[in-house]
Amino acid sequence: MSKKTIGILVGSLRRDSFNRKVAQYLSGLLEEQFDVKFLDIANLAMYNQDLDNESDAPQEWRQFRHEVKALDAVLFATPEYNRSMPAALKNALDVASRPYTDNAWSGKPGAVVSVSPGKTGAFGANHHLRQTATCLNIYLMQQPEAYIGGIASAVDANGVSDKGVQDFLTRFAAAFAVWVNRFTT
């Protein structure tokens, strides 16, 4: 039996982002049980319904939709920009949810981890993403919630270095694995 595939979307496009380091740590915890694939959202053209037809849809939209459809589950790692998720992440959600009758996200289990140098752990972004995921029929894991504040002191050049954060992410990854395995493909 083949492994289920989890797609990881990182909302921060910054090369050395805290969210990418957390996502890479989680990937390492999940890859023994699952195939883990990072989905690149940096080059997706902004969604424009005028282009969403068979002759004009950008190739990167078509490719991204195909990649999302092939996933068994999704994991989002997001920072908070102005009390919401980054535009690149929202755009990725929009692109793969179209056309309206062919939502690539629908029915997939998922989870959100939000990461911030601030104390609130990107709470606003986490909940805005959850609101959008509900509309897109993504079944997000409810517990444990993952708001990681003060991340700047919990990572170094090699990734997540804080033992407490590592322990929390280990518990989060274990719960997410159970959540994903509750769903059939």
C-alpha positions, -999 to +999 in steps of 0.1 A: +000+000+000+014+034-010+019+062+015-006+091+016+008+124+003+007+155+024+012+188+007+028+216+027+021+252+018+043+279+034+026+313+035+059+333+038+079+337+006+110+349+024+140+326+017+149+322+054+114+324+068+105+311+103+075+294+088+096+275+063+119+263+092+089+251+112+074+234+081+107+217+074+108+204+109+073+191+107+081+175+073+109+156+089+086+143+116+059+133+090+081+118+062+085+084+078+048+078+076+038+100+046+051+113+013+056+150+020+057+175-008+062+213-005+040+232-030+055+263-044+031+292-043+055+321-051+050+322-088+012+318-090-004+347-109-030+365-089-064+349-095-085+367-121-117+350-132-114+366-166-085+343-173-101+312-159-111+294-191-096+266-212-077+290-235-064+317-211-058+300-177-021+304-169-001+271-170+010+276-134-026+276-123-033+243-142-002+227-127-010+239-092-045+226-094-032+192-106-008+191-077-034+199-051-059+173-065-032+147-062-027+153-025-043+133+003-039+161+029-026+196+034-005+213+060-004+251+061+024+271+078+015+308+079+028+341+093+004+369+100+003+400+078-020+427+091-041+403+112-046+379+083-029+354+061-004+365+035-018+374+000+003+346-016-014+320+005-049+333+000-042+335-037-031+298-037-063+289-019-083+308-045-065+294-076-070+258-066-107+263-055-116+273-091-134+268-113-163+269-089-175+234-097-140+219-094-125+228-060-092+209-058-092+213-019-126+197-013-127+168+012-090+169+022-079+168+058-056+195+069-039+214+097-027+249+103+004+260+122+009+298+125+042+313+134+052+348+145+080+367+163+052+383+183+035+368+213+002+359+197+016+334+174-002+347+143-036+340+159-054+362+134-039+345+103-046+311+117-083+319+121-087+337+088-072+306+071-095+284+091-125+305+079-114+302+043-107+264+047-143+259+060-157+275+028-134+253+007-144+221+025-110+214+039-114+194+071-089+211+095-077+194+126-091+213+156-067+201+183-040+207+191-041+243+179-007+256+168+002+292+175+039+296+179+049+330+192+084+342+199+098+321+171+129+343+165+145+328+196+133+293+188+152+288+155+187+291+143+204+287+109+198+250+111+161+252+118+140+247+150+164+247+179+142+252+210+135+220+228+100+231+240+090+240+204+104+208+191+084+188+217+052+207+208+057+201+171+063+164+177+030+162+195+013+183+167+027+161+140+016+129+158-019+143+161-019+154+125-009+119+114-038+104+133-061+130+118-049+123+082-052+085+087-089+089+097-097+098+061-097+074+032-084+084-002 
